[in-house]
Amino acid sequence: MKKINVALVGLGFGGCFAEIYKEHPNVGKIKVFDTNRNITETFVNRFGLEGCSSLEEILNDDTIDAVHLVTPIPLHEEQTVRVLEAGKHCACTVPMATSLEGIRRITEAKRRSGKNYMMMETTLYTYQFFYVKQMLESGELGRIQFLRGSHYQDMSNWPSYWMGLPPMWYGTHAIAPMVALSGSRIKRVVGFGSGSMDKELTKQYNNPFPVESALFEFENGLKGEATRSLFETARMYQEGMFVYGSKQSFEWGFRDNDLPYITTLGSTGNNRGAYTKYEIREMPNFHSVLPPEIQRFTVGSDSFDPLNPQESLKKGAGGGHHGSHPHLVHEFVMSIIENRKPWIDEELGGNITGAGICAHESALRNGESIIVPVF
Ligand SMILES: NC(=O)c1ccc[n+]([C@@H]2O[C@H](COP(=O)([O-])OP(=O)(O)OC[C@H]3O[C@@H](n4cnc5c(N)ncnc54)[C@H](O)[C@@H]3O)[C@@H](O)[C@H]2O)c1
């Protein structure tokens, strides 16, 4: 079996991926690196992986084929370019970059290197996303009429680079499912910022807004709306996806782990208005598309029962980010093994991230309409 050697860099959230790479049948050697030496040591000891003392060491190691970056946001652009320029495939957590120029640099580095770039967007590999895609492809949903996304999360006391971050710079979780389901790309954005927050929070990024909301126009004519809050806004955590179809609609539950509402539109003959009915629906886990060795990570390895994966989904509540982690690893690894582009490549990742950057720019200009560049 063909195998690749991988380095995982940044082991905070990134630590979730170490064991998945270790168990993936197409991964050979795994190196890990975190600037915090104790964290690197913990992963070396816990999983028997090889530790490194710098990114440089990884980039100079000819035996490493691919690097997965899960480092702080301000480092993504520079580190991604360095990985690609070192002739290695690169996966990076969201957001791709924090400026349009950053996205352009990554796109150019990717094209020059001929290697793969993948933006590791969790919301595109959740079991909820797989389910809606299935509803769309089976015709159950009908035509998409409108899309909506949300990401409400309070970031107080997170690492300093988060403080005052423009909400739409990290709009990817709210924007990505809309772009992916639209079958198109976002071409134009109108954004607004709202509310006020502690003056200290406004300084780092010159951003006055705790909440941003934007309307997106897709190239195929569809429209969508996304709202993102980061500070001083009382709302339960939610990375929500809302898809309004001509036959059925999918609306995320109130909290992030709540089941969705499925609304069905039915004919009442010649009577005024169609009838609507709704149900709260359980969804299947989509673990079976993965190699057996990593299926359990869709629910968190302790909760997985291979004989009853559906029941274990309820116990594990999706293993963090709704089962997406092993799907992300699998897509990145298999795109390299199969010598093809990954699904969330520099173009899709650039549109998702770029639309958010333009939404913030529009908000700063009080709703001026902004064209999202093609990368
Ligand atoms: N759902 C998602 O997709 C999702 C969820 C959480 C975090 N993230 C992203 O993951 C990234 C990391 O998040 P986090 O919460 O772990 O952040 P964090 O800042 O808490 O931790 C980052 C880790 O990287 C290490 N680090 C810092 N600089 C480094 C460097 N130059 N080289 C190697 N390691 C370095 C730190 O010591 C730390 O252990 C962020 O960019 C965030 O946007 C994405």
The ligand as an SDF file (V2000), in Angstrom:
LIG
                    3D

 44 48  0  0  0  0  0  0  0  0999 V2000
  -13.1220   24.0920   13.6640 N   0  0  0  0  0  0  0  0  0  0  0  0
  -11.9250   24.4820   13.2700 C   0  0  0  0  0  0  0  0  0  0  0  0
  -11.6090   24.3940   12.1050 O   0  0  0  0  0  0  0  0  0  0  0  0
  -10.9660   25.0770   14.2680 C   0  0  0  0  0  0  0  0  0  0  0  0
  -11.1710   24.9060   15.6450 C   0  0  0  0  0  0  0  0  0  0  0  0
  -10.2090   25.4020   16.5370 C   0  0  0  0  0  0  0  0  0  0  0  0
   -9.1050   26.0690   16.0650 C   0  0  0  0  0  0  0  0  0  0  0  0
   -8.9370   26.2310   14.7250 N   0  0  0  0  0  0  0  0  0  0  0  0
   -7.7200   26.9070   14.2230 C   0  0  0  0  0  0  0  0  0  0  0  0
   -6.6000   26.1600   14.6640 O   0  0  0  0  0  0  0  0  0  0  0  0
   -5.5270   27.0030   14.9760 C   0  0  0  0  0  0  0  0  0  0  0  0
   -4.9800   26.6500   16.3390 C   0  0  0  0  0  0  0  0  0  0  0  0
   -5.9940   26.8150   17.2860 O   0  0  0  0  0  0  0  0  0  0  0  0
   -5.6850   26.5820   18.8420 P   0  0  0  0  0  0  0  0  0  0  0  0
   -6.9520   26.8540   19.5590 O   0  0  0  0  0  0  0  0  0  0  0  0
   -4.9800   25.2950   19.0300 O   0  0  0  0  0  0  0  0  0  0  0  0
   -4.6690   27.7740   19.0360 O   0  0  0  0  0  0  0  0  0  0  0  0
   -3.6550   28.0660   20.1960 P   0  0  0  0  0  0  0  0  0  0  0  0
   -3.0950   29.3980   19.8980 O   0  0  0  0  0  0  0  0  0  0  0  0
   -4.2980   27.7950   21.5100 O   0  0  0  0  0  0  0  0  0  0  0  0
   -2.5580   26.9080   20.0150 O   0  0  0  0  0  0  0  0  0  0  0  0
   -1.7310   26.8230   18.9240 C   0  0  0  0  0  0  0  0  0  0  0  0
   -0.5900   25.8390   19.2540 C   0  0  0  0  0  0  0  0  0  0  0  0
    0.4320   26.1020   18.3100 O   0  0  0  0  0  0  0  0  0  0  0  0
    1.6750   26.2790   19.0020 C   0  0  0  0  0  0  0  0  0  0  0  0
    2.4800   27.2110   18.2060 N   0  0  0  0  0  0  0  0  0  0  0  0
    2.4850   28.5550   18.2230 C   0  0  0  0  0  0  0  0  0  0  0  0
    3.3410   29.0360   17.3040 N   0  0  0  0  0  0  0  0  0  0  0  0
    3.8760   27.9450   16.6910 C   0  0  0  0  0  0  0  0  0  0  0  0
    4.8240   27.7830   15.6530 C   0  0  0  0  0  0  0  0  0  0  0  0
    5.3990   28.8350   15.0730 N   0  0  0  0  0  0  0  0  0  0  0  0
    5.1420   26.5470   15.2610 N   0  0  0  0  0  0  0  0  0  0  0  0
    4.5850   25.4590   15.8750 C   0  0  0  0  0  0  0  0  0  0  0  0
    3.6950   25.5470   16.8610 N   0  0  0  0  0  0  0  0  0  0  0  0
    3.3290   26.7850   17.2610 C   0  0  0  0  0  0  0  0  0  0  0  0
    1.3050   26.7940   20.3770 C   0  0  0  0  0  0  0  0  0  0  0  0
    2.3210   26.5050   21.3290 O   0  0  0  0  0  0  0  0  0  0  0  0
    0.0030   26.0540   20.6440 C   0  0  0  0  0  0  0  0  0  0  0  0
    0.2300   24.8040   21.2680 O   0  0  0  0  0  0  0  0  0  0  0  0
   -6.0280   28.4250   14.8480 C   0  0  0  0  0  0  0  0  0  0  0  0
   -5.5250   28.9600   13.6560 O   0  0  0  0  0  0  0  0  0  0  0  0
   -7.5370   28.3030   14.7690 C   0  0  0  0  0  0  0  0  0  0  0  0
   -8.0640   29.2470   13.8660 O   0  0  0  0  0  0  0  0  0  0  0  0
   -9.8290   25.7520   13.8270 C   0  0  0  0  0  0  0  0  0  0  0  0
  1  2  1  0
  2  3  2  0
  2  4  1  0
  4  5  1  0
  4 44  2  0
  5  6  2  0
  6  7  1  0
  7  8  2  0
  8  9  1  0
  8 44  1  0
  9 10  1  0
  9 42  1  0
 10 11  1  0
 11 12  1  0
 11 40  1  0
 12 13  1  0
 13 14  1  0
 14 15  2  0
 14 16  1  0
 14 17  1  0
 17 18  1  0
 18 19  2  0
 18 20  1  0
 18 21  1  0
 21 22  1  0
 22 23  1  0
 23 24  1  0
 23 38  1  0
 24 25  1  0
 25 26  1  0
 25 36  1  0
 26 27  1  0
 26 35  1  0
 27 28  2  0
 28 29  1  0
 29 30  1  0
 29 35  2  0
 30 31  1  0
 30 32  2  0
 32 33  1  0
 33 34  2  0
 34 35  1  0
 36 37  1  0
 36 38  1  0
 38 39  1  0
 40 41  1  0
 40 42  1  0
 42 43  1  0
M  CHG  2   8   1  16  -1
M  END
$$$$
